């Protein structure tokens, strides 16, 4: 039955070929290896195969700039964590130069089309470091992300809430760009690492080849604290709980995981792909319908395919998140049988 439905949806997208075979679109996303790259890469492939649109995908982009390009009509599609449109809407952080009024105007131009988990933040270290976990971070050198951006902010906040330590005071923070992350960790200089990762992700697989590693769950008390619960409800973040035995099975013998019970607790960075609110309804519908219909194919393209919410359109929507779904995208999700609350859809 499922294959029949998928075939019918793909067939419907094929009917759109004469209308959109010559449509050329631009898209921007992060570097290869993660879910936020795989999602638009798959959309690019399926849109081209079905003749819906030719999408030119620029990889390795700074998403802070990418969504502003979409909001200004310079780029058609971009990947983003939800925190960026939220900051843009308030004219703060990397969008401080825009001001609140201009930032709100630009953020109002963005519309969601597909969801994704960008990564799960947790603490890990080589077993050779003999780290004792969250209570053993004081005075240590911790690799916590690139020199600036949302990942660094989240990692610093996580360490401060859980361990009560500030970067540069309670521990020595260490940063490098994403392209060098694996080599920095494998080189052994940091005593511990706090980064957003996927299970299993290419970086975790790469660094584990240099030695066995251990990952620590957020302590239950810290996870349930008012400060952490508030932090995890902010746009771009979500609480996540994973069965620790399932996690051990997924990651293999090179990895050990520590928790006070059978639950691995952390928080994840969430977001998705966005387009401009004025993108043609039929084009948006055909793109999203084809994407949703090929969901099984998308998930099969990476080991983490089933764990990154490709098929969860309500991920992080409503509440303080200023971005809503393009109505045509919402229609494609709903017609495919997915639930999407009205608060998540633009009028």
Secondary structure by P-SEA (a helix, b strand, c coil): caaaaaaaaaaaaaaaccccccbbbbbbbcccccaaaaaaaaaaaaaaaaccccccccccccaaaaaaaaaacccccccccaaaaaaaaacccccccccaaaaaaaaaabbbcbbbbcbbbbbccccccccccccccccccccccccccaaaaaaaaaaaaaccccccccbbbbbbcccaaaaaaaaccccccccccccccaaaaaaacccccccccccccccccaaaaaaaacccbbbbbccaaaaaaaacccbbbbccccbbbbcccbbbbbbcccccaaaaaaaaaaaaaaaaaaaaccccccccccccccccccccccccccaaaaaaaaaaccccccccccc
